[in-house]
Amino acid sequence: MDDQPLGEWADRRDQRRPVRGERRHVPLGDQPGQGAHLGPDAPRGVQEWDGHEWVHIGIAENLTTAAQETAEHAAPRTQRLPLPQFSKLPPAPEPWRPTEVFHRPETN
């Protein structure tokens, strides 16, 4: 594991944390990790960050209503979180080359 100064880690962590008053919508149901696109007509819980945890503040009728309620908080969140750089790939490994020259036996 790479050692890094605690201050750098804390700065990155604070950058990813939500801002007080930020809202998000989450699907309601027994499956906690299901995607937001599943069951678009199902009710959604609207949550607000109080500085320590997400607090439920209401319920929206469906995905469209929940997205409208939390839309103003989505844009700042995407600007705050850094995206991975997909254009930088690691160097390609050298191709495997046998150490001995192999000659196929001749068939008559």
C-alpha positions in Angstrom: 0.0 0.0 0.0 1.3 3.4 -0.9 2.0 5.7 2.0 0.7 9.2 1.6 0.6 12.2 3.9 -2.5 12.4 6.0 -3.2 16.0 4.8 -3.4 15.0 1.2 -5.8 12.1 2.0 -8.0 14.4 4.1 -8.1 17.0 1.3 -9.2 14.4 -1.3 -11.8 13.0 1.1 -13.2 16.4 1.8 -13.4 17.1 -1.9 -15.5 14.0 -2.5 -17.8 14.5 0.5 -21.2 16.1 -0.1 -21.9 19.7 0.8 -24.3 20.5 3.6 -27.8 20.7 2.1 -27.0 18.7 -0.9 -29.9 16.4 -2.0 -30.0 13.0 -3.7 -32.7 10.5 -4.5 -32.5 6.8 -3.8 -34.8 3.9 -4.8 -37.0 2.6 -2.0 -37.3 -1.1 -1.5 -35.6 -4.2 -0.1 -32.6 -4.1 -2.5 -30.3 -1.4 -1.2 -27.9 -1.5 -4.2 -30.3 -1.4 -7.1 -29.7 1.1 -9.9 -31.8 4.2 -10.2 -33.0 3.2 -13.7 -34.7 0.1 -12.4 -38.4 0.6 -11.8 -38.7 4.2 -13.0 -42.3 4.3 -11.8 -41.5 3.2 -8.3 -41.4 5.8 -5.5 -38.0 7.3 -4.5 -36.8 8.6 -1.2 -35.3 12.1 -1.2 -32.3 12.6 1.1 -30.4 15.6 2.3 -26.9 15.7 3.7 -26.8 17.4 7.1 -23.1 17.5 7.4 -22.8 14.0 9.0 -25.2 11.7 7.4 -28.0 11.5 4.7 -31.4 12.4 6.3 -34.7 11.4 4.7 -36.7 14.5 3.9 -39.5 13.2 1.6 -40.7 10.8 -1.0 -41.1 11.4 -4.7 -43.7 9.6 -6.8 -41.3 8.3 -9.4 -37.9 8.7 -10.9 -38.8 11.8 -13.0 -40.2 13.7 -10.0 -37.2 12.8 -7.9 -34.7 13.8 -10.6 -36.5 17.2 -10.9 -36.3 17.7 -7.1 -32.6 17.0 -6.9 -31.5 18.4 -10.3 -29.9 21.6 -8.9 -27.6 19.5 -6.7 -26.4 17.1 -9.4 -24.3 19.6 -11.5 -22.1 20.8 -8.6 -21.5 17.2 -7.5 -20.2 16.3 -11.0 -17.9 19.2 -11.0 -16.5 18.4 -7.6 -15.7 14.8 -8.2 -12.7 14.1 -10.5 -13.2 11.7 -13.4 -10.7 9.0 -14.2 -8.5 9.7 -17.2 -9.3 6.9 -19.6 -6.9 8.1 -22.3 -3.8 7.1 -20.4 -3.2 3.4 -20.8 -0.3 1.6 -19.3 2.5 0.7 -21.7 1.9 -2.5 -23.7 4.0 -5.5 -22.5 6.7 -6.9 -24.8 5.4 -9.9 -26.8 6.6 -13.3 -25.6 9.4 -14.7 -27.6 10.7 -18.2 -27.1 14.3 -18.6 -26.0 15.0 -21.4 -28.4 14.4 -21.5 -32.1 11.8 -24.1 -32.8 11.9 -26.0 -36.1 8.9 -28.0 -37.2 9.9 -31.5 -38.4 9.5 -32.1 -42.0 6.9 -34.6 -43.0 7.2 -36.6 -46.2 
